[in-house]
């Protein structure tokens, strides 16, 4: 009798130990994926604080002994501590939330990250729509000499300066796009593609029918083309729309495909996104920051003043792809450990 009891208790204890290990692994994967996505967004926020707002920078503040040996002013030290809190609190909140909700499935976390990625790109779509239409109209009025009559000489001169148009026209329209993105549930890629067709059509008609063509007309097409291909990348990744070399993948089991996606995301996807962000935004002279800080414009005379925003498209691309790769890691990790899916391969149906 006692022998049977001992033998039956041994498997029970091993099952409990295995369950604890599985729980610890799940919590670790959730914390890792959510933290990487958060660090990507924090990196972008810190970039703007450092180079636009003049904050001391997290690494510089830490290197100065948290302001004790760097000769920082009292105001700079206060901003430095705020920057430390700005970076530490979100990561701490993620760890706390994950540990408080150990039963939340990784599929659910993946859904939330996909919804965040959807918000970023649909808001960016609205932003480029608003900026393209308004800046195109301003450029047309400037070419035809109508700005002084409509807005006065002083404002017309200011609108001819890239820094003024960027700060007081473009950025408010970008903010409006992110506000509209909160209340819409469409990515708008179809509509953006249609707008590109109309923009190209009006170039053809005006050139060959009315013998009229200006630089801003081609700028508008390029501006929308670039946004279409870069913003749609994370959505295409989710829908398995990117070209995949299926020499081996199609023959894998579901678990094999999940492992392939996890390893690919870790070794290829996430590093590429971080390389774009760091090489493009590490210093003021890098390829994303330099055009945006200087409000760089094209050399085509009276064209649109949106070239610097097109450099920012790379930032949106890398950030949205980073979020989606983290979602893929969570989703496929849930498949590996056979978590039940709430509503599989559907993320954008509820997100957009």
Secondary structure, 3 states (H helix, E strand, C coil): CHHHHHHHHHHHHHHHHHHHHHHHHHHHHHHHHHHHHHHHHHHHHHHHHHHCCCCCCHHHHHHCCCCCCCCCCHHHHHHHHHHHHHHHHHHHHHHHHHHHCCCCCHHHHHHHHHHHHHHHHHHHHHHHHHHHHHHHHHHHHHHCCCHHHHHCHHHHHHHCCHHHHHHHHHHHHHHHHHHHHHHCCCCCHHHHHHHHHHHHHHHHHHHHCCCCCCHHHHHHHHHHHHHHHHHCHHHHHHCCCCCCCCCCHHHCCHHHHHHHHHHHHHHHHHHHHHHHHHHHHCCCCCCCHHHHHHCCCCCCCCCCCCHHHHHHHHHHHHHHHHHHHHHHHHHHHHHHCCCCCCCCCCHHHHHC
